[in-house]
């Protein structure tokens, strides 16, 4: 075998280094979601990072949102087919909205990445407070996170949903919105009253959610029951995703108005857009 010249040897070394970099990127840096529009199915794909970045290399992401410290497991990206400014079909599939579904294999792959990313997060908080989720799949993810991050106390029933009719009766709609915007909000809330009479942000258009003054309440009995677990403690709040951020803002405000925590950090499955 012909011996390489020093220059050729150096060049080959550079090529091998680049191959190693390229291979590592293809394995850990490109993990996203495919969207099947016809069948309304989302699937995990480790060959690109479209729609949602689920890679273990760059996640979790840490940032400030409305002055609140937030950690997100997966980085959410706006999808070209999203029309409401609230993310993409993966979010719909996980929440059981608009007939979107996620296949079982993708759930397994997402869950493996979820575990790897979660283990990078600070392993100890005094108290973890879970926000109730309408999605059973989100609940499973958050339950698992509860097991990875240790805490002395875990609370799942701190917040109560406001009855939808109270939003209208108590005037919890900001008067700064226009008559047209108020009518849209009012109609959506009336639909909630007819359905189960509990308020939820998910049917309010994203750009109008800022006009809802309050959506979360803490019962007086719960304030007494949990005061020792929240006052002067490092608190971690679990939620599924950030869209407009109003739910998180309302929950953090409710805690600060009722208790005196040492710190509050919010962790979500998916980041803001």
KOLVOSE-356238 format. One record per residue (C-alpha): chain; z negated, x negated, y negated; residue number from 1. Coordinates in pm, 1 decimal, always signed. Each point is the difference from the previous one (the first is absolute). Layout:
! KOLVOSE-356238
+-----+----------+----------+----------+-----+
| mol |       pz |       px |       py | seq |
+-----+----------+----------+----------+-----+
|   A |        Z |        X |        Y | NUM |
...
+-----+----------+----------+----------+-----+
//
This chain:
! KOLVOSE-356238
+-----+----------+----------+----------+-----+
| mol |       pz |       px |       py | seq |
+-----+----------+----------+----------+-----+
|   A |     +0.0 |     +0.0 |     +0.0 |   1 |
|   A |   +106.2 |   -140.4 |   -333.9 |   2 |
|   A |   -293.9 |    -96.2 |   -221.2 |   3 |
|   A |    -27.0 |   +185.9 |   -330.7 |   4 |
|   A |    +16.4 |   -192.2 |   -324.4 |   5 |
|   A |   -313.5 |    +21.0 |   -219.5 |   6 |
|   A |   +177.5 |   +246.3 |   -227.3 |   7 |
|   A |   +115.4 |   +216.6 |   +291.7 |   8 |
|   A |   -349.0 |    -14.5 |   +145.3 |   9 |
|   A |   -151.3 |   +114.0 |   -329.0 |  10 |
|   A |   +261.3 |   +277.1 |    -31.2 |  11 |
|   A |    -76.5 |   +122.8 |   +351.9 |  12 |
|   A |   -371.0 |     +7.4 |    -78.5 |  13 |
|   A |    +69.7 |   +214.0 |   -306.4 |  14 |
|   A |   +214.8 |   +236.7 |   +207.9 |  15 |
|   A |   -276.6 |    +36.7 |   +258.5 |  16 |
|   A |   -255.2 |    +68.8 |   -274.1 |  17 |
|   A |   +224.4 |   +269.0 |   -148.6 |  18 |
|   A |    +54.8 |   +156.6 |   +342.4 |  19 |
|   A |   -375.0 |    +16.1 |    +47.4 |  20 |
|   A |    -44.3 |   +167.0 |   -340.3 |  21 |
|   A |   +283.0 |   +244.9 |    +67.7 |  22 |
|   A |   -143.5 |    +91.1 |   +339.4 |  23 |
|   A |   -348.8 |    +53.2 |   -139.3 |  24 |
|   A |   +137.9 |   +225.5 |   -272.8 |  25 |
|   A |   +190.5 |   +209.5 |   +250.9 |  26 |
|   A |   -316.3 |    +50.6 |   +202.4 |  27 |
|   A |   -270.9 |    +67.1 |   -255.7 |  28 |
|   A |   +153.5 |    +64.7 |   -340.2 |  29 |
|   A |   +248.3 |   +277.0 |    +70.2 |  30 |
|   A |   -158.6 |   +312.0 |   +139.5 |  31 |
|   A |    +97.6 |   +333.9 |   -144.1 |  32 |
|   A |    +97.7 |   +355.5 |    +81.2 |  33 |
|   A |   +330.1 |   +157.3 |   +105.7 |  34 |
|   A |    +74.9 |   +355.8 |   -109.3 |  35 |
|   A |   +197.9 |   +239.1 |   +221.6 |  36 |
|   A |   +109.5 |   +270.0 |   -244.6 |  37 |
|   A |   +169.1 |   +220.5 |   +259.6 |  38 |
|   A |   -298.1 |    +30.0 |   +235.0 |  39 |
|   A |   -267.9 |    -57.8 |   -268.8 |  40 |
|   A |   -160.6 |   -285.6 |   +192.1 |  41 |
|   A |   -137.0 |   -329.4 |   -133.6 |  42 |
|   A |    -14.9 |   -312.3 |   +215.7 |  43 |
|   A |   -155.7 |   -345.2 |    -27.1 |  44 |
|   A |   +252.9 |   -285.1 |    -32.1 |  45 |
|   A |   -100.1 |   -368.5 |     -4.9 |  46 |
|   A |   +338.6 |   -119.2 |   -129.2 |  47 |
|   A |    -28.0 |   +114.2 |   -360.4 |  48 |
|   A |   -260.9 |   +113.3 |   -253.1 |  49 |
|   A |   +161.7 |   +315.7 |   -134.0 |  50 |
|   A |   -196.8 |   +307.9 |   -111.5 |  51 |
|   A |   -345.7 |   -133.1 |    +99.6 |  52 |
|   A |   -105.7 |   -363.4 |    +39.1 |  53 |
|   A |   -225.2 |    -16.8 |   +306.4 |  54 |
|   A |     +6.3 |   -377.9 |    +44.0 |  55 |
|   A |   -318.8 |   -186.1 |    +81.0 |  56 |
|   A |   +105.7 |   -293.8 |   -218.5 |  57 |
|   A |    -32.3 |   +158.2 |   -345.3 |  58 |
|   A |   -233.2 |   +291.1 |    +70.6 |  59 |
|   A |   -257.3 |   +116.4 |    -86.9 |  60 |
|   A |    +72.3 |    +32.4 |   -370.7 |  61 |
|   A |   -276.7 |     +2.6 |   -258.6 |  62 |
|   A |    +42.4 |   +140.1 |   -349.7 |  63 |
|   A |   -155.0 |   +203.2 |   -280.6 |  64 |
|   A |    +98.0 |   +365.3 |    -26.3 |  65 |
|   A |   -131.6 |   +195.3 |   -298.8 |  66 |
|   A |   -276.5 |   -259.0 |    -28.3 |  67 |
|   A |   -100.0 |    +40.2 |   +366.2 |  68 |
|   A |     +4.1 |   -287.1 |   +252.1 |  69 |
|   A |   +241.4 |    +98.8 |   +277.7 |  70 |
|   A |    +95.7 |   -163.0 |   +331.0 |  71 |
|   A |   +302.3 |   +137.3 |   +189.9 |  72 |
|   A |    +92.6 |    -77.4 |   +360.9 |  73 |
|   A |   +375.4 |    +64.1 |    -28.8 |  74 |
|   A |   +217.3 |    -35.3 |   -309.3 |  75 |
|   A |   +178.4 |   +324.7 |    -80.4 |  76 |
|   A |   +350.1 |     +2.1 |   -147.1 |  77 |
|   A |   +192.4 |   +283.2 |   -157.0 |  78 |
|   A |   +260.8 |   +143.3 |   +233.2 |  79 |
|   A |   +347.7 |    +93.0 |   -127.9 |  80 |
|   A |    -35.5 |   +344.4 |   +154.0 |  81 |
|   A |   -338.9 |    +76.9 |   -155.2 |  82 |
|   A |    +39.2 |   +263.7 |   -268.3 |  83 |
|   A |   -360.6 |    +54.0 |   -106.6 |  84 |
|   A |   -100.2 |   -352.9 |    -99.1 |  85 |
|   A |   -259.7 |     +1.0 |   +275.0 |  86 |
|   A |   +124.1 |   -263.7 |   +238.4 |  87 |
|   A |   +221.2 |    +39.6 |   +300.7 |  88 |
|   A |    +37.0 |   +175.9 |   +336.2 |  89 |
|   A |   -256.1 |   -223.3 |   +173.4 |  90 |
|   A |   -267.2 |   +152.7 |   -221.6 |  91 |
|   A |   +132.8 |   +346.7 |    +79.3 |  92 |
|   A |     +1.4 |    -76.8 |   +374.7 |  93 |
|   A |   -358.6 |   -126.2 |     -1.7 |  94 |
|   A |   -115.4 |   +303.0 |   -198.5 |  95 |
|   A |   +205.4 |   +249.0 |   +201.6 |  96 |
|   A |   +205.2 |   +107.6 |   -301.5 |  97 |
|   A |   +361.4 |   +120.5 |    -33.5 |  98 |
|   A |    +60.6 |    -11.0 |   +379.9 |  99 |
|   A |     +3.7 |   -382.4 |    +10.1 | 100 |
|   A |   -125.3 |   -175.8 |   +314.9 | 101 |
|   A |    -73.3 |   -355.9 |   +114.1 | 102 |
|   A |    +69.6 |   -109.3 |   +358.5 | 103 |
|   A |   -281.4 |   -118.1 |   +228.6 | 104 |
|   A |   +129.6 |   -357.6 |    +31.9 | 105 |
|   A |     -1.1 |    -38.5 |   -378.1 | 106 |
|   A |   -356.8 |   +126.2 |    -17.3 | 107 |
|   A |   -100.1 |   -271.0 |   +249.5 | 108 |
|   A |   +176.1 |   -273.3 |   -201.8 | 109 |
|   A |   -146.7 |   +120.1 |   -328.7 | 110 |
|   A |   -343.3 |    +14.8 |   +156.2 | 111 |
|   A |    +22.3 |   -362.1 |   +121.8 | 112 |
|   A |    +96.4 |   -118.3 |   -348.0 | 113 |
|   A |   -269.5 |   +220.4 |   -149.4 | 114 |
|   A |   -265.2 |   -173.1 |   +213.5 | 115 |
|   A |   +125.0 |   -350.5 |    -89.0 | 116 |
|   A |     +9.0 |    +76.5 |   -372.6 | 117 |
|   A |   -335.1 |   +178.2 |     -4.1 | 118 |
|   A |   -174.4 |   -304.3 |   +144.5 | 119 |
|   A |    +90.8 |   -194.8 |   -316.7 | 120 |
|   A |   -209.4 |   +234.5 |   -214.3 | 121 |
|   A |   -356.5 |    -79.2 |   -104.2 | 122 |
|   A |   -192.7 |    +92.1 |   +315.4 | 123 |
|   A |   -312.7 |   +145.6 |   -156.5 | 124 |
|   A |    -80.7 |   +281.9 |   -241.4 | 125 |
|   A |   -331.2 |   +180.5 |    -33.2 | 126 |
|   A |   +148.6 |   +347.4 |    +29.6 | 127 |
|   A |   +340.1 |   +135.2 |   +101.9 | 128 |
|   A |   +100.5 |   +342.7 |   -130.0 | 129 |
|   A |   +297.2 |   +167.3 |   +168.8 | 130 |
|   A |   +216.5 |   +253.0 |   -179.7 | 131 |
|   A |    +95.2 |   +285.6 |   +229.6 | 132 |
|   A |   +368.2 |     +0.4 |    +95.8 | 133 |
|   A |   +225.7 |   +286.5 |   +106.8 | 134 |
|   A |   +179.5 |   -238.0 |   +237.6 | 135 |
|   A |   -153.2 |    -71.1 |   +341.8 | 136 |
|   A |   +195.1 |   -325.9 |    +16.6 | 137 |
|   A |   -138.1 |   -120.5 |   -333.2 | 138 |
|   A |   -345.7 |    +94.8 |   +120.9 | 139 |
|   A |    +46.4 |   -224.6 |   +305.2 | 140 |
|   A |   +109.1 |   -294.0 |   -214.6 | 141 |
|   A |   -296.3 |    +42.2 |   -232.9 | 142 |
|   A |   -239.6 |    +43.6 |   +292.4 | 143 |
|   A |   +120.6 |   -331.5 |   +142.6 | 144 |
|   A |    -42.0 |   -169.3 |   -337.5 | 145 |
|   A |   -355.5 |   +129.1 |     -2.4 | 146 |
|   A |    -57.1 |   -198.5 |   +319.7 | 147 |
|   A |   +152.3 |   -324.2 |   -130.1 | 148 |
|   A |   -185.5 |     -8.6 |   -331.3 | 149 |
|   A |   -371.8 |     +9.5 |    +63.8 | 150 |
|   A |   -238.1 |   +205.8 |   -210.6 | 151 |
|   A |   -358.8 |   +114.7 |    +13.7 | 152 |
|   A |    +99.4 |   +358.5 |    -77.3 | 153 |
|   A |   +314.6 |   +206.4 |    +56.2 | 154 |
|   A |    +45.0 |   +328.0 |   -188.2 | 155 |
|   A |   +269.7 |   +255.6 |    +78.1 | 156 |
|   A |   -126.0 |   +313.6 |   -173.0 | 157 |
|   A |    -85.1 |   -107.4 |   -355.3 | 158 |
|   A |   +278.6 |   +186.8 |   -179.6 | 159 |
|   A |    +67.9 |   +370.8 |     +4.3 | 160 |
|   A |   +339.7 |   +144.2 |    -81.8 | 161 |
|   A |     -1.2 |   +224.6 |   -303.4 | 162 |
|   A |   +113.6 |   +356.0 |    +64.8 | 163 |
|   A |   +344.1 |    +34.7 |   -156.7 | 164 |
|   A |   -103.4 |   +302.5 |   -203.2 | 165 |
|   A |   -274.3 |   -206.4 |   -169.0 | 166 |
|   A |   +265.3 |   -234.9 |   -143.0 | 167 |
|   A |   +138.9 |   +299.2 |   -188.4 | 168 |
|   A |   -329.9 |   +174.1 |    -75.3 | 169 |
|   A |   -179.4 |   -311.4 |   -129.7 | 170 |
|   A |   +296.1 |   -113.8 |   -206.0 | 171 |
|   A |    +49.3 |   -326.1 |   +190.0 | 172 |
|   A |   +360.5 |    -24.5 |   -118.3 | 173 |
|   A |    +50.9 |   -225.7 |   -302.5 | 174 |
|   A |   +121.5 |   +207.4 |   -298.3 | 175 |
|   A |   +229.5 |   -288.5 |    -99.6 | 176 |
|   A |   +255.9 |   +115.5 |   +256.3 | 177 |
|   A |   +279.0 |   +225.8 |   -125.1 | 178 |
|   A |    +22.8 |   +370.6 |    +78.4 | 179 |
|   A |   +278.2 |    -74.5 |   +249.0 | 180 |
|   A |   -207.4 |   -267.6 |   +175.5 | 181 |
|   A |   -305.3 |   +225.9 |     +3.4 | 182 |
|   A |   +205.5 |   +276.6 |   +163.3 | 183 |
|   A |   +115.3 |   -236.0 |   +277.2 | 184 |
|   A |   -357.8 |   -117.6 |    +66.2 | 185 |
|   A |   -131.4 |   +355.4 |    -11.7 | 186 |
|   A |   +260.1 |   +123.4 |   +249.0 | 187 |
|   A |    -80.7 |   -282.2 |   +243.1 | 188 |
|   A |   -373.6 |    +68.5 |    -26.4 | 189 |
|   A |    +57.1 |   +371.9 |    +60.0 | 190 |
|   A |   +184.5 |    -96.9 |   +320.8 | 191 |
|   A |   -308.6 |   -200.1 |   +105.0 | 192 |
|   A |   -224.4 |   +298.7 |    -70.5 | 193 |
|   A |   +214.3 |   +220.3 |   +222.1 | 194 |
|   A |    +13.0 |   -262.7 |   +277.6 | 195 |
|   A |   -361.6 |   -121.2 |    +39.9 | 196 |
|   A |   -139.3 |    -14.0 |   -356.6 | 197 |
|   A |    -66.1 |   -375.8 |     +3.0 | 198 |
|   A |   +156.0 |   -224.2 |   -259.5 | 199 |
|   A |   +225.5 |   -287.5 |   +109.4 | 200 |
|   A |   +213.6 |   -234.0 |   -208.1 | 201 |
|   A |   +279.7 |    -26.1 |   +255.6 | 202 |
|   A |   +183.9 |   +313.7 |   -114.9 | 203 |
|   A |    -32.9 |    -81.2 |   -371.1 | 204 |
|   A |   +302.8 |   -196.4 |   -132.9 | 205 |
|   A |   -102.1 |   -364.2 |    -40.4 | 206 |
|   A |    +74.9 |    -11.5 |   -373.2 | 207 |
|   A |   -226.8 |   +301.9 |    -62.2 | 208 |
|   A |   -307.1 |   -111.1 |   +197.4 | 209 |
|   A |   -138.8 |   -180.2 |   -304.8 | 210 |
|   A |    -68.5 |   +339.5 |   -157.4 | 211 |
|   A |   -257.3 |    +96.3 |   +264.6 | 212 |
|   A |   -330.3 |    -99.6 |   -159.4 | 213 |
|   A |   -210.3 |     +1.1 |   +316.5 | 214 |
|   A |    +48.3 |    +64.9 |   +370.6 | 215 |
|   A |   -309.8 |   -141.4 |   +173.0 | 216 |
|   A |   -362.3 |   +105.7 |     +1.5 | 217 |
|   A |   -315.1 |   -144.2 |   +155.2 | 218 |
|   A |   -262.7 |   +250.1 |   +110.0 | 219 |
|   A |   -346.7 |    -41.7 |   -145.3 | 220 |
|   A |   -155.3 |    -21.7 |   +347.7 | 221 |
|   A |   +240.8 |   -280.3 |    +92.0 | 222 |
|   A |    -89.5 |   -187.4 |   -317.0 | 223 |
|   A |   -361.8 |    -11.2 |   +113.9 | 224 |
|   A |    +89.2 |    -71.8 |   +363.3 | 225 |
|   A |   +226.7 |   -296.6 |    -76.0 | 226 |
|   A |   -157.2 |   -149.0 |   -312.8 | 227 |
|   A |   -165.0 |   -289.3 |   +188.0 | 228 |
|   A |   +330.6 |    -84.2 |   +170.4 | 229 |
|   A |   +204.5 |     -7.2 |   -322.7 | 230 |
|   A |   -224.8 |   -103.0 |   -288.9 | 231 |
|   A |    +21.4 |   -378.1 |    -63.5 | 232 |
|   A |   +228.5 |    -42.0 |   +304.7 | 233 |
|   A |   +347.6 |   -143.3 |    +55.7 | 234 |
|   A |   +208.8 |   +306.2 |    +84.9 | 235 |
|   A |   +334.3 |    +15.9 |   +181.5 | 236 |
|   A |   +197.2 |   +325.7 |    -26.3 | 237 |
|   A |   +265.0 |    +69.9 |   +265.1 | 238 |
|   A |   +305.1 |   +210.0 |    -86.0 | 239 |
|   A |   +344.6 |    +29.9 |   +154.8 | 240 |
|   A |   +234.2 |    -76.2 |   -289.9 | 241 |
|   A |    +37.2 |    -11.0 |   -377.7 | 242 |
|   A |   +263.1 |   +221.3 |   -156.6 | 243 |
|   A |   -103.1 |    +98.4 |   -350.9 | 244 |
|   A |   -349.5 |   -139.5 |    +60.6 | 245 |
|   A |   -171.3 |   +313.8 |   -127.9 | 246 |
|   A |   -195.8 |    +64.1 |   +320.8 | 247 |
|   A |   -137.6 |   -354.2 |     +2.2 | 248 |
|   A |    -81.3 |    +15.0 |   -372.3 | 249 |
|   A |   -180.8 |   +332.5 |    +47.1 | 250 |
|   A |   -200.4 |   -131.0 |   +296.8 | 251 |
|   A |   -101.8 |   -323.3 |   -173.1 | 252 |
|   A |    -96.9 |   +192.9 |   -313.9 | 253 |
|   A |   -208.3 |   +244.0 |   +206.2 | 254 |
|   A |   -188.4 |   -288.7 |   +161.3 | 255 |
|   A |    -61.2 |   -176.1 |   -330.5 | 256 |
|   A |   -112.5 |   +322.5 |   -166.9 | 257 |
|   A |   -247.7 |    +71.0 |   +280.6 | 258 |
|   A |   -115.9 |   -344.5 |   +117.4 | 259 |
|   A |    -37.9 |   -357.9 |   -123.5 | 260 |
|   A |   +194.2 |   -214.7 |   +251.7 | 261 |
|   A |     +8.9 |   -379.5 |    -33.0 | 262 |
|   A |   +378.2 |     -0.3 |    +55.8 | 263 |
|   A |   +276.5 |   +230.1 |   +122.2 | 264 |
|   A |   +311.8 |   -113.3 |   +184.5 | 265 |
|   A |   +265.7 |   +235.6 |   +131.6 | 266 |
|   A |   +201.5 |    -80.8 |   +310.3 | 267 |
|   A |   +315.6 |   +191.6 |    +89.7 | 268 |
|   A |   +240.8 |     -2.8 |   +291.7 | 269 |
|   A |   +294.3 |    -10.1 |   -241.3 | 270 |
|   A |    +19.9 |   -149.8 |   -346.6 | 271 |
|   A |   +119.8 |   +154.6 |   -322.0 | 272 |
|   A |   +374.6 |    -17.2 |    -59.0 | 273 |
+-----+----------+----------+----------+-----+
//
